[in-house]
Amino acid sequence: MRDIVKKFSNSIIIVSILSIILGLIFIAYPDTSMKTIGTIIALYMIGQGIVLCIFDFQTRNIPLPIDSLFSGILSIILGIIIMMYPTSIATLVTIMLGIYILASSINYIRLSIELKDEDIPWILMLIIGILDLIAGFIIIFNPFEASISLAIFIGIILIVNAICNIIDTLTLRNNIKKIKKYFED
């Protein structure tokens, strides 16, 4: 079990380091970051739409319960609209990030409460969970108007969340025996 936890925790640490790097890029180049995200999403949607349209033409003689031509055309249209206004996707990205952080914070809070009787730093986990909860609500209910402020804020949240993940992962790794014993009892 220790090897599985070590592999899992190493993966989380690598992803967290990449999140820190991405957060730093958002802070250093906020306007470009938001336009790039919008453009990548637009290109993905256009590509997906083209693939769905081709799929529809290739499977026209096969009775399928889906209408991939309609989905493909809709995806292409949405992709073109996003391509014309790449920074408008920022609000959607902000809300999605807020929901992710909110869900993550609820897990941190729940886990810290479950582990409060153990000899691990559950208070730190609780504080991190509460801070993430507050950040999640701020993001969801108060999206920023300017894409520059949004990108900087996303960069900060990515960095803070990544640091929290690293702390939690190292705490888990260092206390795996205690946690295993807790769940076995």
N, C-alpha and C positions, 0 to 999 in steps of 0.2 A: 504494500500500500504506500509505503514511503516513496518508492520510485515513481509511482503514478502521481503522487502529490508533487514531487519534485519536477517531473516533466510538465505537469499542468501549470505549476507556479512559474516555471521558466517561460512558458508560452505567454502567460499573463504579463510577466515583467517585460518581455520583448515587445508585446503589443503596447504596453504602457509607455515604454521608451519611444516607440514610434508616435504615440499620441502626443508626447511632450514635444517631439520634433515638429509635428504638424501644428501644434499649438503655437510654437515659436514662429513658424512661417506665417500663421494667421496674424500674429501680433506685428511682425515685421512688414508684411505686405497685405494689409487688410482688404483694400479695394480689389486688388488683383485676385486674392483668394476667393472672394465672393463671386466675382465674374467667372473665375475658373470653375468653381463648383457648378454654377448655373450652366455653363457651356458643356461641361462633362455630362451633366444630367440630360441636357438637350440632345447631345450627340447620342447618348445611350438610347433615349426614347425614339429618336429618328431611326437608329440602327435596328432597334427592336421592332419598330413598325414595318420597316422594309422586310425583315425576316418573316414577320407574321403574314405580310401580303404575299411574299413568295411561297410560303407554306400553304396559304389558301389556294393559290393557283396550282400548286403541285398536287394537292389533295382534293381538287374540285370533284373528282368522280367517286371519292370515298365519303360515305355518309358519316359526318362527324357532328357531335352535339355542340360544337363551338363555332362561332363566326369569327375566324381570325382575320378576315379581310376588314371587317368593321373595326376590330381592335387595332389592327395595323394602321389603318388610316387615321384613327383617333390618336394613336401614339405619335404618328408623324406630325399631325397638326399641333399637338401639345408640345412636341419637341421644337418645332419651328417657332411657336409663340415664346417658349422659354429662351430659345436662341436669340430672339429679338430683344428680350428683356431678362438677361441672365441674372441681374441682381435682385429681381423680384422674387426669386426662389428663396431668398434669405429668410423671409418670415417663416416659410414652411420648414426650412432646415432648423431654424431656431425652435420652433414648436416641437419638432421631432426630437431634437437634442434635449429639450426640457422634459419631455415625456420619458426619454431614456434615463436621464439623471434622476427623475422622480421615482421611477421604478427601482433603480439601483439603490437609491437612498432608503426606500422602504425595506429592501432586503438587508441593508446594513443595520438599520434600526432593529428589525426583527431578530437578526442573528445576535446582535449585541445583548439584547434583552434575554435571549435564550442562554447565553453564555455568561451571564452576570454572576452566577454562583461559582464559576470556575476561576482558576488562578491565571487569568490572561487579561490583557489590557482592554476589557470590554468597554470601558468608559471612552477610550479613544475611538473605538468603532462607533459608539453611540454619537459622539460629537461629530465625527465625519459624516455619519448618516443624517444628522440634523442639518449640518451645513449644506450637504447635497440636496436635502429636501427643500431648504430655503432657496437655494440656487435654481432648482427645478421649477419651483413656483414663480420665481422672478422671471425666468426665461419664458414660461408659458403665458403668464398674464401681463407681461410688460415687454413685448418685443420691441427692439430698438428700431427707430425710423431710418437711421443712416447705416448703410452697409459697412462703413468703416468701423463704427462703434460696435456693430454686431460681430464683425470678424474678430476684433480685439477681444470682445467678451467671450466669444466661442474659444479663442485661443487660450484665454485664462482658464476657462472651465475645463478644456481638454487637459491642460497642464495639472490643475488641481485634482481632477478626477483620476488622472494617471498616477499622480503621487499617492493619492488615497488607495488606489488599487495595489500599488507596490507595497505600501505599508501593510495593508490587509493581507496580501499574499505572503510577505515575510513573516507576519504574525502567525498566519496559518501554518507555514512551513516550520517555524520554530516551536509551535505548540501542537503538532499533529498527534503526539501520543496522548496528550490531555484531551484533545477533541475526540479522538477515536474512543478513548475510555468513556467519555461523556455519552456518546451515542450508543455504546455497547451496554451501558447500565440501564 
